Amino acid sequence: MTPLAVINSNLDTLLQTAGFSDQQGELIEDIYFAVGRLSRLNHSLLLLAKIENNIIKNEEQISLRPFIERKLRQFQELLQSAEIEVSIDLKDKELLMSKYLADILLNNLISNAIRHNVKPGRIEVLLTVSQLIFKNTGIAMSLDGTRTFERFNKTTSSEGMGLGLAISRQICQQYGFTITYTYADHLHVFSVVF
């Protein structure tokens, strides 16, 4: 992270100097954007390495139902602005896992369902004793199921880096869960089987 921090610091110092033309301002904005993407990419790749090497521990009993409800509340404003209707059917389920990794898994599944949705759209979240399912409207065709969970796999319209589902798969593998993708009834379906 040090080289990225140096770049950001130097950009901040540069911004405090004399005025810039519009073109120079746009170039600096582009640099800030690129540094932000590099920082997120670095963070995601480090997280993948930590998960692969089983470095993240701190496992505890997690009651998944209130955890999901709280997560969806955190995304409420984004869901409303994207005109996405959410329906939930959540049963009680306890899991022994890192709360940090559970948070990342849910963030990835929810943000994926929002990012790749349509306007207006919908998301269905189902939790049973054996699985967690996210269904969302989106492009009217199936994704390439053989590459869905590969690193850097993303649609051309995606603003992400193509690591969210790879991280989700890695988290699931660490706990012996299975994550799958299907396309059924015009809905993209991501299922985590415990």
C-alpha positions as CSV (number, residue, x, y, z in Angstrom):
1,M,0.0,0.0,0.0
2,T,2.9,2.4,0.5
3,P,3.4,3.3,-3.2
4,L,-0.3,4.0,-3.5
5,A,-0.2,6.1,-0.3
6,V,2.7,8.1,-1.7
7,I,0.9,8.8,-4.9
8,N,-2.2,10.0,-3.0
9,S,-0.1,12.1,-0.7
10,N,1.7,13.7,-3.7
11,L,-1.6,14.3,-5.5
12,D,-2.9,16.1,-2.3
13,T,0.2,18.2,-2.2
14,L,-0.1,19.0,-5.9
15,L,-3.7,20.1,-5.4
16,Q,-2.7,22.6,-2.8
17,T,-0.4,24.4,-5.2
18,A,-1.3,27.0,-7.9
19,G,-4.5,26.8,-9.9
20,F,-5.0,24.3,-12.7
21,S,-6.5,24.5,-16.1
22,D,-9.6,22.4,-16.7
23,Q,-7.6,19.9,-18.7
24,Q,-5.1,19.5,-15.8
25,G,-7.9,19.2,-13.3
26,E,-9.4,16.4,-15.4
27,L,-6.1,14.6,-15.6
28,I,-5.7,14.8,-11.8
29,E,-9.2,13.4,-11.3
30,D,-8.4,10.5,-13.7
31,I,-5.3,9.8,-11.6
32,Y,-7.3,9.8,-8.4
33,F,-9.8,7.4,-10.0
34,A,-7.0,5.0,-11.2
35,V,-5.2,5.1,-7.8
36,G,-8.6,4.3,-6.1
37,R,-9.1,1.3,-8.4
38,L,-5.5,0.1,-7.8
39,S,-6.1,0.4,-4.0
40,R,-9.3,-1.7,-4.2
41,L,-7.6,-4.2,-6.5
42,N,-4.7,-4.6,-4.0
43,H,-7.1,-4.9,-1.1
44,S,-9.1,-7.6,-2.9
45,L,-6.0,-9.6,-3.9
46,L,-4.6,-9.5,-0.4
47,L,-7.9,-10.6,1.0
48,L,-8.0,-13.6,-1.5
49,A,-4.4,-14.5,-0.4
50,K,-5.4,-14.4,3.3
51,I,-8.4,-16.6,2.7
52,E,-6.5,-19.1,0.6
53,N,-3.9,-19.4,3.3
54,N,-6.5,-19.6,6.1
55,I,-5.0,-16.6,7.9
56,I,-8.4,-15.1,8.9
57,K,-9.7,-16.9,11.9
58,N,-11.9,-15.5,14.7
59,E,-14.7,-17.9,14.1
60,E,-17.9,-17.4,16.1
61,Q,-21.5,-18.5,16.1
62,I,-23.4,-16.1,13.8
63,S,-27.2,-15.9,13.6
64,L,-27.5,-15.4,9.9
65,R,-31.1,-14.1,9.8
66,P,-30.5,-10.8,11.7
67,F,-27.1,-10.5,10.1
68,I,-28.8,-10.5,6.6
69,E,-31.6,-8.1,7.7
70,R,-29.0,-5.6,9.1
71,K,-27.0,-5.9,5.8
72,L,-30.0,-5.2,3.7
73,R,-30.9,-2.1,5.8
74,Q,-27.3,-0.8,5.2
75,F,-28.0,-1.1,1.4
76,Q,-31.5,0.4,1.7
77,E,-30.7,3.8,0.3
78,L,-28.8,2.4,-2.7
79,L,-31.7,-0.1,-3.3
80,Q,-34.2,2.7,-3.4
81,S,-32.2,4.9,-5.7
82,A,-31.8,2.0,-8.1
83,E,-35.5,1.3,-7.9
84,I,-35.0,-2.3,-6.7
85,E,-37.7,-4.0,-4.8
86,V,-36.4,-6.6,-2.2
87,S,-38.4,-9.5,-0.9
88,I,-37.1,-11.7,1.8
89,D,-38.0,-15.1,3.3
90,L,-35.5,-15.8,6.1
91,K,-35.5,-18.8,8.4
92,D,-33.3,-19.0,11.4
93,K,-29.8,-20.4,10.7
94,E,-26.6,-20.5,12.8
95,L,-23.2,-20.7,11.3
96,L,-19.7,-21.0,12.8
97,M,-17.5,-18.7,10.8
98,S,-15.6,-15.4,10.8
99,K,-18.0,-12.5,11.2
100,Y,-15.6,-10.5,9.0
101,L,-15.8,-13.1,6.1
102,A,-19.6,-13.5,6.6
103,D,-19.8,-9.7,6.2
104,I,-17.7,-9.8,3.0
105,L,-19.7,-12.7,1.6
106,L,-23.0,-10.9,2.1
107,N,-21.7,-7.6,0.8
108,N,-20.5,-9.3,-2.3
109,L,-23.7,-11.1,-3.0
110,I,-25.9,-8.0,-2.3
111,S,-23.8,-5.6,-4.2
112,N,-23.5,-8.0,-7.1
113,A,-27.4,-8.3,-7.2
114,I,-27.7,-4.5,-7.2
115,R,-24.9,-3.7,-9.6
116,H,-26.1,-6.2,-12.2
117,N,-29.8,-5.4,-11.9
118,V,-32.2,-3.4,-14.1
119,K,-34.2,-0.4,-13.3
120,P,-36.8,-1.0,-11.9
121,G,-35.7,-4.4,-10.7
122,R,-36.1,-6.9,-7.9
123,I,-34.0,-9.1,-5.6
124,E,-35.3,-12.1,-3.7
125,V,-33.3,-13.3,-0.6
126,L,-34.2,-16.7,0.8
127,L,-32.6,-18.4,3.8
128,T,-33.3,-22.0,4.8
129,V,-31.5,-24.3,7.1
130,S,-29.5,-25.7,4.2
131,Q,-28.9,-22.7,1.9
132,L,-28.9,-19.0,1.2
133,I,-30.2,-17.9,-2.2
134,F,-30.0,-14.5,-3.9
135,K,-32.2,-14.0,-7.0
136,N,-32.1,-10.9,-9.1
137,T,-33.4,-9.4,-12.3
138,G,-30.8,-8.3,-14.8
139,I,-29.7,-8.9,-18.3
140,A,-32.1,-11.3,-20.0
141,M,-29.5,-14.0,-20.6
142,S,-27.5,-16.5,-18.6
143,L,-23.9,-15.7,-17.6
144,D,-21.1,-18.1,-18.6
145,G,-21.6,-20.6,-15.7
146,T,-18.1,-22.1,-16.3
147,R,-16.4,-18.7,-15.6
148,T,-18.8,-17.0,-13.2
149,F,-16.6,-17.5,-10.1
150,E,-13.2,-17.0,-11.8
151,R,-11.0,-14.1,-10.9
152,F,-11.3,-11.0,-13.1
153,N,-14.4,-12.4,-14.9
154,K,-16.8,-9.6,-15.5
155,T,-19.3,-8.3,-18.0
156,T,-18.2,-5.5,-20.3
157,S,-20.7,-3.2,-18.6
158,S,-19.5,-3.9,-15.1
159,E,-17.6,-1.2,-13.2
160,G,-16.2,-3.8,-10.8
161,M,-12.9,-5.6,-11.0
162,G,-14.3,-9.1,-11.3
163,L,-13.1,-10.3,-7.9
164,G,-16.2,-10.3,-5.8
165,L,-17.6,-13.7,-6.8
166,A,-14.1,-15.2,-6.7
167,I,-13.7,-14.0,-3.1
168,S,-17.2,-15.3,-2.3
169,R,-16.3,-18.7,-3.7
170,Q,-13.1,-18.8,-1.7
171,I,-14.9,-17.9,1.5
172,C,-17.5,-20.7,0.8
173,Q,-14.7,-23.2,0.1
174,Q,-13.0,-22.3,3.4
175,Y,-16.1,-23.3,5.3
176,G,-17.1,-26.3,3.2
177,F,-20.0,-24.4,1.6
178,T,-20.8,-24.6,-2.2
179,I,-21.7,-21.6,-4.2
180,T,-23.5,-22.0,-7.5
181,Y,-25.0,-19.8,-10.3
182,T,-28.0,-20.6,-12.4
183,Y,-30.4,-18.6,-14.6
184,A,-34.0,-19.5,-14.2
185,D,-37.4,-17.8,-14.8
186,H,-35.5,-14.6,-16.0
187,L,-33.6,-14.4,-12.7
188,H,-29.9,-14.7,-11.9
189,V,-29.7,-17.1,-9.0
190,F,-26.7,-17.4,-6.6
191,S,-27.0,-20.2,-4.1
192,V,-24.8,-20.9,-1.1
193,V,-25.3,-24.4,0.2
194,F,-24.2,-25.0,3.7
